[in-house]
Amino acid sequence: MWLLDYVLDALAALGLWTKEAKLLFLGLDNAGKSTLLRRLTSGGLAQLAPTAHPHSESLRVGSVEFATFDLGGHVQARRLWAEYSPAAGGIVFIVDAAAARRLPEARAELHALLALPALDGVPFAVLGNKIDRADAVSEHALRAALGVMHHEVPVDRELDVFMCSVVMEAGYQEAFKWLAKRI
């Protein structure tokens, strides 16, 4: 398998091979989904209104061209998540690590997604955002609150947690590299 990876990496480096995947940005409202997508596509930050309608952007990470979908996180928008899940290549589940009171709600939504048959085998990158704030929980506390400690995640499920700050441009790059390797 390593030989195939080596050949594909070499072809990608020469611009001769690109993978394509659908990537869903999911999480509760005000977690930072749209801000992250804006940061990744334009490099800028802006005060954004809550996402009223799903929107899509293209994003390239290494040899993977992602069609990203920011579906919103308010209660009504969450009903759409399952409709977009077929053919998803990866999930970016963003959690506001500074909103401890909302972690049980985030846990319920994450586990509902993990239970969707359409997402079997799909890698999940869980981003604990807003770690630049003093009230942000630690990675261990976030994992425990979300029920994704290493022993709680099935061995056949690719899921990892990345602590980040979209505002400070820290931590999320590793998550996208991790996803690109698994798609």
N, CA and C atoms as an extended XYZ file, in Angstrom:
549
Properties=species:S:1:pos:R:3:atomname:S:1:resname:S:1:resid:I:1 pbc="F F F"
N         0.819       -1.197        0.000 N   MET     1
C         0.000        0.000        0.000 CA  MET     1
C         0.860        1.257        0.000 C   MET     1
N         2.017        1.196        0.700 N   TRP     2
C         2.884        2.370        0.768 CA  TRP     2
C         3.417        2.730       -0.609 C   TRP     2
N         3.621        1.724       -1.491 N   LEU     3
C         4.130        2.005       -2.832 CA  LEU     3
C         3.098        2.783       -3.639 C   LEU     3
N         1.846        2.374       -3.549 N   LEU     4
C         0.777        3.095       -4.245 CA  LEU     4
C         0.677        4.522       -3.728 C   LEU     4
N         0.726        4.700       -2.416 N   ASP     5
C         0.690        6.048       -1.835 CA  ASP     5
C         1.855        6.884       -2.346 C   ASP     5
N         3.028        6.282       -2.433 N   TYR     6
C         4.217        6.996       -2.909 CA  TYR     6
C         4.023        7.450       -4.360 C   TYR     6
N         3.540        6.555       -5.212 N   VAL     7
C         3.327        6.881       -6.620 CA  VAL     7
C         2.274        7.979       -6.760 C   VAL     7
N         1.165        7.857       -6.033 N   LEU     8
C         0.103        8.861       -6.119 CA  LEU     8
C         0.581       10.211       -5.596 C   LEU     8
N         1.360       10.215       -4.520 N   ASP     9
C         1.922       11.463       -4.002 CA  ASP     9
C         2.851       12.106       -5.025 C   ASP     9
N         3.657       11.292       -5.698 N   ALA    10
C         4.560       11.818       -6.721 CA  ALA    10
C         3.773       12.408       -7.884 C   ALA    10
N         2.737       11.707       -8.336 N   LEU    11
C         1.895       12.228       -9.416 CA  LEU    11
C         1.196       13.524       -9.009 C   LEU    11
N         0.720       13.567       -7.770 N   ALA    12
C         0.060       14.780       -7.269 CA  ALA    12
C         1.037       15.941       -7.226 C   ALA    12
N         2.270       15.680       -6.791 N   ALA    13
C         3.278       16.737       -6.722 CA  ALA    13
C         3.575       17.306       -8.104 C   ALA    13
N         3.467       16.470       -9.135 N   LEU    14
C         3.684       16.928      -10.503 CA  LEU    14
C         2.428       17.537      -11.120 C   LEU    14
N         1.330       17.523      -10.380 N   GLY    15
C         0.074       18.070      -10.885 CA  GLY    15
C        -0.638       17.150      -11.852 C   GLY    15
N        -0.306       15.865      -11.811 N   LEU    16
C        -0.882       14.910      -12.751 CA  LEU    16
C        -2.014       14.079      -12.162 C   LEU    16
N        -2.283       14.265      -10.881 N   TRP    17
C        -3.338       13.477      -10.257 CA  TRP    17
C        -3.967       14.269       -9.124 C   TRP    17
N        -5.291       14.278       -9.103 N   THR    18
C        -6.028       14.968       -8.052 CA  THR    18
C        -7.233       14.121       -7.658 C   THR    18
N        -7.458       13.995       -6.356 N   LYS    19
C        -8.670       13.352       -5.855 CA  LYS    19
C        -9.705       14.441       -5.636 C   LYS    19
N       -10.952       14.058       -5.709 N   GLU    20
C       -12.044       14.983       -5.412 CA  GLU    20
C       -12.910       14.372       -4.332 C   GLU    20
N       -13.406       15.218       -3.441 N   ALA    21
C       -14.249       14.728       -2.355 CA  ALA    21
C       -15.204       15.820       -1.903 C   ALA    21
N       -16.329       15.380       -1.403 N   LYS    22
C       -17.330       16.269       -0.820 CA  LYS    22
C       -17.075       16.329        0.682 C   LYS    22
N       -16.948       17.532        1.210 N   LEU    23
C       -16.626       17.738        2.616 CA  LEU    23
C       -17.728       18.576        3.250 C   LEU    23
N       -18.330       18.058        4.324 N   LEU    24
C       -19.406       18.775        5.008 CA  LEU    24
C       -18.869       19.463        6.248 C   LEU    24
N       -19.183       20.750        6.412 N   PHE    25
C       -18.865       21.514        7.610 CA  PHE    25
C       -20.122       21.515        8.467 C   PHE    25
N       -20.082       20.804        9.585 N   LEU    26
C       -21.245       20.655       10.444 CA  LEU    26
C       -20.885       21.047       11.871 C   LEU    26
N       -21.885       21.329       12.647 N   GLY    27
C       -21.718       21.705       14.042 CA  GLY    27
C       -22.825       22.663       14.438 C   GLY    27
N       -22.917       22.931       15.722 N   LEU    28
C       -23.951       23.833       16.218 CA  LEU    28
C       -23.717       25.244       15.697 C   LEU    28
N       -24.765       26.051       15.765 N   ASP    29
C       -24.649       27.447       15.378 CA  ASP    29
C       -23.589       28.142       16.240 C   ASP    29
N       -22.896       29.081       15.645 N   ASN    30
C       -21.881       29.902       16.300 CA  ASN    30
C       -20.615       29.128       16.688 C   ASN    30
N       -20.383       27.981       16.066 N   ALA    31
C       -19.173       27.209       16.360 CA  ALA    31
C       -17.973       27.696       15.552 C   ALA    31
N       -18.243       28.327       14.387 N   GLY    32
C       -17.159       28.843       13.565 CA  GLY    32
C       -17.047       28.205       12.192 C   GLY    32
N       -18.085       27.527       11.733 N   LYS    33
C       -18.046       26.842       10.436 CA  LYS    33
C       -17.832       27.814        9.281 C   LYS    33
N       -18.661       28.828        9.188 N   SER    34
C       -18.552       29.797        8.094 CA  SER    34
C       -17.273       30.610        8.193 C   SER    34
N       -16.870       30.929        9.408 N   THR    35
C       -15.626       31.680        9.607 CA  THR    35
C       -14.438       30.863        9.130 C   THR    35
N       -14.426       29.564        9.450 N   LEU    36
C       -13.345       28.700        8.997 CA  LEU    36
C       -13.338       28.601        7.478 C   LEU    36
N       -14.491       28.403        6.891 N   LEU    37
C       -14.562       28.294        5.435 CA  LEU    37
C       -14.080       29.580        4.777 C   LEU    37
N       -14.474       30.712        5.318 N   ARG    38
C       -14.000       32.001        4.791 CA  ARG    38
C       -12.492       32.099        4.928 C   ARG    38
N       -11.967       31.708        6.064 N   ARG    39
C       -10.515       31.770        6.316 CA  ARG    39
C        -9.770       30.883        5.309 C   ARG    39
N       -10.303       29.697        5.056 N   LEU    40
C        -9.644       28.760        4.153 CA  LEU    40
C        -9.696       29.193        2.688 C   LEU    40
N       -10.786       29.805        2.282 N   THR    41
C       -10.950       30.146        0.870 CA  THR    41
C       -10.416       31.529        0.510 C   THR    41
N       -10.532       32.490        1.415 N   SER    42
C       -10.079       33.842        1.075 CA  SER    42
C        -8.958       34.339        1.973 C   SER    42
N        -8.716       33.635        3.068 N   GLY    43
C        -7.672       34.044        3.997 CA  GLY    43
C        -8.099       35.130        4.958 C   GLY    43
N        -9.308       35.649        4.790 N   GLY    44
C        -9.759       36.754        5.625 CA  GLY    44
C       -10.711       36.350        6.722 C   GLY    44
N       -10.976       37.308        7.566 N   LEU    45
C       -11.960       37.165        8.630 CA  LEU    45
C       -12.980       38.274        8.486 C   LEU    45
N       -14.189       37.984        8.881 N   ALA    46
C       -15.241       38.991        8.861 CA  ALA    46
C       -16.309       38.590        9.863 C   ALA    46
N       -17.050       39.550       10.330 N   GLN    47
C       -18.202       39.265       11.180 CA  GLN    47
C       -19.293       38.739       10.267 C   GLN    47
N       -19.701       37.504       10.457 N   LEU    48
C       -20.659       36.871        9.564 CA  LEU    48
C       -22.003       36.684       10.253 C   LEU    48
N       -23.051       36.851        9.483 N   ALA    49
C       -24.401       36.582        9.978 CA  ALA    49
C       -24.580       35.067       10.058 C   ALA    49
N       -25.480       34.592       10.896 N   PRO    50
C       -25.740       33.149       10.942 CA  PRO    50
C       -26.090       32.619        9.552 C   PRO    50
N       -25.657       31.405        9.264 N   THR    51
C       -25.893       30.802        7.961 CA  THR    51
C       -27.373       30.499        7.793 C   THR    51
N       -27.995       31.172        6.830 N   ALA    52
C       -29.420       30.974        6.583 CA  ALA    52
C       -29.673       29.862        5.574 C   ALA    52
N       -28.753       29.710        4.622 N   HIS    53
C       -28.913       28.715        3.562 CA  HIS    53
C       -27.578       28.016        3.342 C   HIS    53
N       -27.612       26.740        2.975 N   PRO    54
C       -26.356       26.042        2.691 CA  PRO    54
C       -25.591       26.737        1.572 C   PRO    54
N       -24.272       26.755        1.696 N   HIS    55
C       -23.466       27.275        0.602 CA  HIS    55
C       -22.230       26.415        0.423 C   HIS    55
N       -21.671       26.498       -0.778 N   SER    56
C       -20.565       25.634       -1.147 CA  SER    56
C       -19.385       26.459       -1.643 C   SER    56
N       -18.202       25.943       -1.383 N   GLU    57
C       -16.953       26.548       -1.854 CA  GLU    57
C       -16.024       25.407       -2.259 C   GLU    57
N       -15.082       25.704       -3.138 N   SER    58
C       -14.041       24.744       -3.486 CA  SER    58
C       -12.812       25.025       -2.650 C   SER    58
N       -12.144       23.966       -2.250 N   LEU    59
C       -10.977       24.075       -1.395 CA  LEU    59
C       -10.000       22.972       -1.779 C   LEU    59
N        -8.744       23.333       -1.992 N   ARG    60
C        -7.728       22.344       -2.347 CA  ARG    60
C        -6.753       22.183       -1.184 C   ARG    60
N        -6.537       20.924       -0.779 N   VAL    61
C        -5.555       20.587        0.248 CA  VAL    61
C        -4.703       19.464       -0.317 C   VAL    61
N        -3.448       19.762       -0.595 N   GLY    62
C        -2.573       18.771       -1.197 CA  GLY    62
C        -3.123       18.333       -2.535 C   GLY    62
N        -3.325       17.028       -2.695 N   SER    63
C        -3.840       16.499       -3.956 CA  SER    63
C        -5.350       16.276       -3.928 C   SER    63
N        -6.025       16.858       -2.952 N   VAL    64
C        -7.467       16.670       -2.841 CA  VAL    64
C        -8.189       17.992       -3.103 C   VAL    64
N        -9.130       17.939       -4.016 N   GLU    65
C        -9.994       19.080       -4.311 CA  GLU    65
C       -11.316       18.814       -3.595 C   GLU    65
N       -11.583       19.608       -2.567 N   PHE    66
C       -12.797       19.429       -1.781 CA  PHE    66
C       -13.900       20.348       -2.290 C   PHE    66
N       -15.080       19.811       -2.459 N   ALA    67
C       -16.287       20.614       -2.621 CA  ALA    67
C       -16.858       20.708       -1.213 C   ALA    67
N       -16.751       21.878       -0.591 N   THR    68
C       -17.171       22.025        0.800 CA  THR    68
C       -18.598       22.548        0.872 C   THR    68
N       -19.315       22.086        1.872 N   PHE    69
C       -20.694       22.513        2.089 CA  PHE    69
C       -20.850       22.953        3.531 C   PHE    69
N       -21.160       24.224        3.726 N   ASP    70
C       -21.464       24.778        5.049 CA  ASP    70
C       -22.983       24.784        5.142 C   ASP    70
N       -23.509       23.915        5.985 N   LEU    71
C       -24.955       23.715        6.036 CA  LEU    71
C       -25.661       24.507        7.126 C   LEU    71
N       -24.910       25.198        7.957 N   GLY    72
C       -25.543       25.913        9.058 CA  GLY    72
C       -25.698       25.005       10.260 C   GLY    72
N       -25.916       25.612       11.424 N   GLY    73
C       -25.986       24.823       12.643 CA  GLY    73
C       -27.193       25.068       13.508 C   GLY    73
N       -28.073       25.998       13.082 N   HIS    74
C       -29.278       26.204       13.884 CA  HIS    74
C       -30.204       24.991       13.725 C   HIS    74
N       -31.134       24.855       14.620 N   VAL    75
C       -31.951       23.638       14.703 CA  VAL    75
C       -32.603       23.288       13.366 C   VAL    75
N       -33.165       24.261       12.662 N   GLN    76
C       -33.825       23.976       11.382 CA  GLN    76
C       -32.827       23.481       10.338 C   GLN    76
N       -31.618       24.039       10.331 N   ALA    77
C       -30.604       23.635        9.348 CA  ALA    77
C       -30.125       22.214        9.592 C   ALA    77
N       -30.125       21.777       10.823 N   ARG    78
C       -29.626       20.430       11.142 CA  ARG    78
C       -30.451       19.336       10.480 C   ARG    78
N       -31.699       19.659       10.138 N   ARG    79
C       -32.547       18.685        9.455 CA  ARG    79
C       -31.998       18.341        8.069 C   ARG    79
N       -31.209       19.242        7.491 N   LEU    80
C       -30.641       19.018        6.162 CA  LEU    80
C       -29.388       18.147        6.185 C   LEU    80
N       -28.769       18.016        7.327 N   TRP    81
C       -27.495       17.327        7.391 CA  TRP    81
C       -27.566       15.923        6.792 C   TRP    81
N       -28.576       15.167        7.128 N   ALA    82
C       -28.685       13.795        6.626 CA  ALA    82
C       -28.876       13.770        5.115 C   ALA    82
N       -29.550       14.780        4.561 N   GLU    83
C       -29.766       14.828        3.118 CA  GLU    83
C       -28.470       15.045        2.349 C   GLU    83
N       -27.524       15.745        2.936 N   TYR    84
C       -26.248       16.019        2.283 CA  TYR    84
C       -25.221       14.912        2.542 C   TYR    84
N       -25.509       14.006        3.466 N   SER    85
C       -24.499       13.018        3.866 CA  SER    85
C       -24.157       11.966        2.811 C   SER    85
N       -25.081       11.541        1.945 N   PRO    86
C       -24.664       10.560        0.936 CA  PRO    86
C       -23.548       11.145        0.063 C   PRO    86
N       -22.585       10.332       -0.220 N   ALA    87
C       -21.422       10.689       -1.047 CA  ALA    87
C       -20.463       11.655       -0.356 C   ALA    87
N       -20.639       11.894        0.948 N   ALA    88
C       -19.681       12.739        1.664 CA  ALA    88
C       -18.364       11.982        1.791 C   ALA    88
N       -17.271       12.677        1.494 N   GLY    89
C       -15.960       12.072        1.628 CA  GLY    89
C       -15.371       12.291        3.004 C   GLY    89
N       -15.856       13.328        3.690 N   GLY    90
C       -15.359       13.634        5.020 CA  GLY    90
C       -16.268       14.614        5.722 C   GLY    90
N       -16.185       14.614        7.033 N   ILE    91
C       -16.972       15.508        7.872 CA  ILE    91
C       -16.021       16.344        8.721 C   ILE    91
N       -16.244       17.637        8.729 N   VAL    92
C       -15.564       18.539        9.659 CA  VAL    92
C       -16.646       18.968       10.639 C   VAL    92
N       -16.586       18.441       11.856 N   PHE    93
C       -17.572       18.761       12.885 CA  PHE    93
C       -16.930       19.756       13.830 C   PHE    93
N       -17.443       20.975       13.827 N   ILE    94
C       -16.833       22.061       14.586 CA  ILE    94
C       -17.625       22.317       15.858 C   ILE    94
N       -16.880       22.415       16.958 N   VAL    95
C       -17.466       22.610       18.279 CA  VAL    95
C       -16.857       23.868       18.889 C   VAL    95
N       -17.692       24.679       19.501 N   ASP    96
C       -17.208       25.847       20.234 CA  ASP    96
C       -16.694       25.356       21.586 C   ASP    96
N       -15.375       25.264       21.700 N   ALA    97
C       -14.768       24.746       22.931 CA  ALA    97
C       -14.910       25.712       24.095 C   ALA    97
N       -15.368       26.930       23.827 N   ALA    98
C       -15.562       27.917       24.888 CA  ALA    98
C       -17.027       27.994       25.331 C   ALA    98
N       -17.858       27.124       24.813 N   ALA    99
C       -19.276       27.101       25.191 CA  ALA    99
C       -19.582       25.754       25.850 C   ALA    99
N       -19.043       25.555       27.028 N   ALA   100
C       -19.180       24.272       27.728 CA  ALA   100
C       -20.640       23.870       27.935 C   ALA   100
N       -21.510       24.820       28.144 N   ARG   101
C       -22.919       24.502       28.381 CA  ARG   101
C       -23.595       23.870       27.161 C   ARG   101
N       -23.001       24.047       25.964 N   ARG   102
C       -23.592       23.492       24.740 CA  ARG   102
C       -22.963       22.162       24.324 C   ARG   102
N       -21.992       21.693       25.084 N   LEU   103
C       -21.327       20.447       24.705 CA  LEU   103
C       -22.263       19.235       24.710 C   LEU   103
N       -23.212       19.116       25.635 N   PRO   104
C       -24.143       17.976       25.549 CA  PRO   104
C       -24.974       17.989       24.257 C   PRO   104
N       -25.364       19.175       23.811 N   GLU   105
C       -26.111       19.298       22.558 CA  GLU   105
C       -25.215       18.916       21.375 C   GLU   105
N       -23.953       19.360       21.390 N   ALA   106
C       -23.011       19.000       20.329 CA  ALA   106
C       -22.774       17.493       20.314 C   ALA   106
N       -22.675       16.902       21.500 N   ARG   107
C       -22.475       15.452       21.600 CA  ARG   107
C       -23.651       14.711       20.945 C   ARG   107
N       -24.858       15.116       21.248 N   ALA   108
C       -26.032       14.455       20.686 CA  ALA   108
C       -26.031       14.541       19.156 C   ALA   108
N       -25.708       15.706       18.630 N   GLU   109
C       -25.691       15.870       17.169 CA  GLU   109
C       -24.571       15.059       16.531 C   GLU   109
N       -23.397       15.055       17.147 N   LEU   110
C       -22.280       14.280       16.615 CA  LEU   110
C       -22.620       12.796       16.593 C   LEU   110
N       -23.177       12.281       17.676 N   HIS   111
C       -23.501       10.859       17.730 CA  HIS   111
C       -24.641       10.492       16.782 C   HIS   111
N       -25.557       11.417       16.538 N   ALA   112
C       -26.601       11.177       15.533 CA  ALA   112
C       -25.969       11.033       14.145 C   ALA   112
N       -24.960       11.861       13.855 N   LEU   113
C       -24.254       11.759       12.575 CA  LEU   113
C       -23.475       10.450       12.477 C   LEU   113
N       -22.803       10.085       13.545 N   LEU   114
C       -22.019        8.852       13.550 CA  LEU   114
C       -22.900        7.620       13.340 C   LEU   114
N       -24.179        7.722       13.687 N   ALA   115
C       -25.112        6.604       13.539 CA  ALA   115
C       -25.724        6.516       12.147 C   ALA   115
N       -25.518        7.532       11.306 N   LEU   116
C       -26.102        7.508        9.960 CA  LEU   116
C       -25.392        6.466        9.093 C   LEU   116
N       -26.135        5.511        8.545 N   PRO   117
C       -25.509        4.508        7.677 CA  PRO   117
C       -24.770        5.117        6.481 C   PRO   117
N       -25.268        6.236        5.973 N   ALA   118
C       -24.622        6.882        4.826 CA  ALA   118
C       -23.220        7.388        5.156 C   ALA   118
N       -22.908        7.519        6.438 N   LEU   119
C       -21.594        8.026        6.836 CA  LEU   119
C       -20.663        6.937        7.359 C   LEU   119
N       -21.061        5.668        7.203 N   ASP   120
C       -20.163        4.567        7.576 CA  ASP   120
C       -18.890        4.680        6.744 C   ASP   120
N       -17.754        4.611        7.388 N   GLY   121
C       -16.479        4.673        6.692 CA  GLY   121
C       -16.005        6.072        6.342 C   GLY   121
N       -16.794        7.084        6.664 N   VAL   122
C       -16.423        8.462        6.362 CA  VAL   122
C       -15.622        9.026        7.532 C   VAL   122
N       -14.437        9.602        7.267 N   PRO   123
C       -13.641       10.154        8.369 CA  PRO   123
C       -14.259       11.433        8.934 C   PRO   123
N       -14.173       11.567       10.261 N   PHE   124
C       -14.678       12.740       10.975 CA  PHE   124
C       -13.501       13.461       11.626 C   PHE   124
N       -13.322       14.717       11.262 N   ALA   125
C       -12.359       15.574       11.960 CA  ALA   125
C       -13.182       16.486       12.862 C   ALA   125
N       -13.040       16.319       14.160 N   VAL   126
C       -13.761       17.133       15.130 CA  VAL   126
C       -12.828       18.275       15.541 C   VAL   126
N       -13.261       19.494       15.290 N   LEU   127
C       -12.446       20.660       15.618 CA  LEU   127
C       -12.994       21.349       16.856 C   LEU   127
N       -12.183       21.393       17.893 N   GLY   128
C       -12.527       22.154       19.090 CA  GLY   128
C       -12.043       23.578       18.871 C   GLY   128
N       -12.916       24.444       18.417 N   ASN   129
C       -12.559       25.814       18.021 CA  ASN   129
C       -12.597       26.771       19.227 C   ASN   129
N       -11.980       27.896       19.042 N   LYS   130
C       -11.964       29.012       19.997 CA  LYS   130
C       -11.084       28.739       21.215 C   LYS   130
N       -10.001       27.987       20.999 N   ILE   131
C        -9.094       27.699       22.113 CA  ILE   131
C        -8.308       28.931       22.546 C   ILE   131
N        -8.416       30.019       21.787 N   ASP   132
C        -7.767       31.275       22.175 CA  ASP   132
C        -8.513       31.963       23.320 C   ASP   132
N        -9.696       31.497       23.639 N   ARG   133
C       -10.483       32.097       24.719 CA  ARG   133
C       -10.151       31.426       26.048 C   ARG   133
N       -10.143       32.202       27.098 N   ALA   134
C        -9.779       31.707       28.433 CA  ALA   134
C       -10.741       30.636       28.948 C   ALA   134
N       -11.995       30.662       28.509 N   ASP   135
C       -12.982       29.705       29.009 CA  ASP   135
C       -13.084       28.434       28.153 C   ASP   135
N       -12.160       28.238       27.210 N   ALA   136
C       -12.188       27.038       26.372 CA  ALA   136
C       -11.787       25.816       27.203 C   ALA   136
N       -12.436       24.705       26.916 N   VAL   137
C       -12.108       23.456       27.604 CA  VAL   137
C       -10.871       22.832       26.967 C   VAL   137
N       -10.228       21.933       27.675 N   SER   138
C        -9.057       21.230       27.161 CA  SER   138
C        -9.496       20.154       26.161 C   SER   138
N        -8.526       19.612       25.444 N   GLU   139
C        -8.839       18.529       24.510 CA  GLU   139
C        -9.414       17.328       25.255 C   GLU   139
N        -8.827       16.983       26.381 N   HIS   140
C        -9.321       15.842       27.160 CA  HIS   140
C       -10.771       16.075       27.589 C   HIS   140
N       -11.069       17.274       28.091 N   ALA   141
C       -12.436       17.591       28.529 CA  ALA   141
C       -13.402       17.586       27.349 C   ALA   141
N       -12.943       18.070       26.202 N   LEU   142
C       -13.801       18.072       25.011 CA  LEU   142
C       -14.095       16.645       24.562 C   LEU   142
N       -13.060       15.819       24.493 N   ARG   143
C       -13.258       14.416       24.112 CA  ARG   143
C       -14.248       13.728       25.062 C   ARG   143
N       -14.068       13.954       26.358 N   ALA   144
C       -14.952       13.324       27.350 CA  ALA   144
C       -16.385       13.818       27.185 C   ALA   144
N       -16.557       15.117       27.013 N   ALA   145
C       -17.907       15.687       26.882 CA  ALA   145
C       -18.604       15.210       25.613 C   ALA   145
N       -17.836       14.989       24.552 N   LEU   146
C       -18.421       14.545       23.287 CA  LEU   146
C       -18.536       13.029       23.181 C   LEU   146
N       -17.973       12.316       24.150 N   GLY   147
C       -18.020       10.859       24.100 CA  GLY   147
C       -17.146       10.286       23.001 C   GLY   147
N       -15.983       10.907       22.789 N   VAL   148
C       -15.068       10.425       21.749 CA  VAL   148
C       -13.661       10.198       22.301 C   VAL   148
N       -13.607        9.707       23.532 N   MET   149
C       -12.317        9.288       24.065 CA  MET   149
C       -11.839        8.127       23.188 C   MET   149
N       -10.562        7.881       23.164 N   HIS   150
C       -10.006        6.863       22.272 CA  HIS   150
C       -10.683        5.505       22.441 C   HIS   150
N       -10.997        5.115       23.653 N   HIS   151
C       -11.631        3.813       23.886 CA  HIS   151
C       -13.117        3.808       23.531 C   HIS   151
N       -13.712        4.979       23.291 N   GLU   152
C       -15.145        5.055       22.974 CA  GLU   152
C       -15.437        5.046       21.474 C   GLU   152
N       -14.426        5.284       20.659 N   VAL   153
C       -14.623        5.333       19.212 CA  VAL   153
C       -14.361        3.936       18.644 C   VAL   153
N       -15.312        3.392       17.890 N   PRO   154
C       -15.093        2.053       17.310 CA  PRO   154
C       -13.803        2.027       16.485 C   PRO   154
N       -13.109        0.905       16.505 N   VAL   155
C       -11.829        0.810       15.807 CA  VAL   155
C       -11.961        1.000       14.301 C   VAL   155
N       -13.150        0.709       13.751 N   ASP   156
C       -13.339        0.877       12.310 CA  ASP   156
C       -13.785        2.296       11.935 C   ASP   156
N       -13.909        3.175       12.896 N   ARG   157
C       -14.335        4.564       12.651 CA  ARG   157
C       -13.119        5.479       12.690 C   ARG   157
N       -12.899        6.215       11.619 N   GLU   158
C       -11.807        7.188       11.589 CA  GLU   158
C       -12.348        8.514       12.108 C   GLU   158
N       -11.920        8.862       13.298 N   LEU   159
C       -12.345       10.097       13.950 CA  LEU   159
C       -11.178       10.592       14.788 C   LEU   159
N       -10.895       11.882       14.670 N   ASP   160
C        -9.874       12.463       15.524 CA  ASP   160
C       -10.311       13.866       15.912 C   ASP   160
N        -9.757       14.329       17.026 N   VAL   161
C       -10.084       15.645       17.563 CA  VAL   161
C        -8.868       16.543       17.401 C   VAL   161
N        -9.115       17.758       16.928 N   PHE   162
C        -8.072       18.755       16.721 CA  PHE   162
C        -8.515       20.042       17.409 C   PHE   162
N        -7.704       20.532       18.306 N   MET   163
C        -8.007       21.785       18.982 CA  MET   163
C        -7.485       22.917       18.105 C   MET   163
N        -8.295       23.968       17.932 N   CYS   164
C        -7.906       25.018       16.998 CA  CYS   164
C        -8.474       26.378       17.395 C   CYS   164
N        -7.956       27.368       16.725 N   SER   165
C        -8.493       28.717       16.794 CA  SER   165
C        -8.503       29.259       15.372 C   SER   165
N        -9.687       29.382       14.809 N   VAL   166
C        -9.800       29.910       13.454 CA  VAL   166
C        -9.285       31.342       13.420 C   VAL   166
N        -9.620       32.123       14.430 N   VAL   167
C        -9.203       33.524       14.491 CA  VAL   167
C        -7.680       33.642       14.515 C   VAL   167
N        -7.015       32.790       15.271 N   MET   168
C        -5.556       32.842       15.401 CA  MET   168
C        -4.840       31.999       14.336 C   MET   168
N        -5.608       31.368       13.440 N   GLU   169
C        -5.064       30.510       12.379 CA  GLU   169
C        -4.196       29.389       12.941 C   GLU   169
N        -4.705       28.688       13.921 N   ALA   170
C        -3.925       27.647       14.588 CA  ALA   170
C        -4.720       26.348       14.711 C   ALA   170
N        -4.075       25.241       14.376 N   GLY   171
C        -4.620       23.924       14.663 CA  GLY   171
C        -5.464       23.278       13.595 C   GLY   171
N        -6.179       24.018       12.791 N   TYR   172
C        -7.087       23.395       11.836 CA  TYR   172
C        -6.365       22.841       10.610 C   TYR   172
N        -5.190       23.341       10.305 N   GLN   173
C        -4.456       22.847        9.137 CA  GLN   173
C        -4.173       21.353        9.264 C   GLN   173
N        -3.810       20.919       10.469 N   GLU   174
C        -3.538       19.508       10.700 CA  GLU   174
C        -4.767       18.650       10.436 C   GLU   174
N        -5.929       19.160       10.767 N   ALA   175
C        -7.170       18.416       10.548 CA  ALA   175
C        -7.407       18.172        9.061 C   ALA   175
N        -7.144       19.173        8.235 N   PHE   176
C        -7.376       19.010        6.805 CA  PHE   176
C        -6.332       18.109        6.164 C   PHE   176
N        -5.120       18.143        6.646 N   LYS   177
C        -4.095       17.208        6.169 CA  LYS   177
C        -4.487       15.781        6.548 C   LYS   177
N        -4.989       15.617        7.776 N   TRP   178
C        -5.437       14.310        8.254 CA  TRP   178
C        -6.559       13.784        7.358 C   TRP   178
N        -7.539       14.651        7.059 N   LEU   179
C        -8.649       14.254        6.201 CA  LEU   179
C        -8.171       13.905        4.801 C   LEU   179
N        -7.297       14.733        4.233 N   ALA   180
C        -6.818       14.502        2.870 CA  ALA   180
C        -6.140       13.143        2.730 C   ALA   180
N        -5.472       12.688        3.770 N   LYS   181
C        -4.817       11.376        3.729 CA  LYS   181
C        -5.807       10.230        3.800 C   LYS   181
N        -7.005       10.489        4.319 N   ARG   182
C        -7.977        9.415        4.531 CA  ARG   182
C        -9.056        9.357        3.462 C   ARG   182
N        -8.980       10.243        2.532 N   ILE   183
C       -10.007       10.284        1.469 CA  ILE   183
C        -9.437        9.717        0.187 C   ILE   183
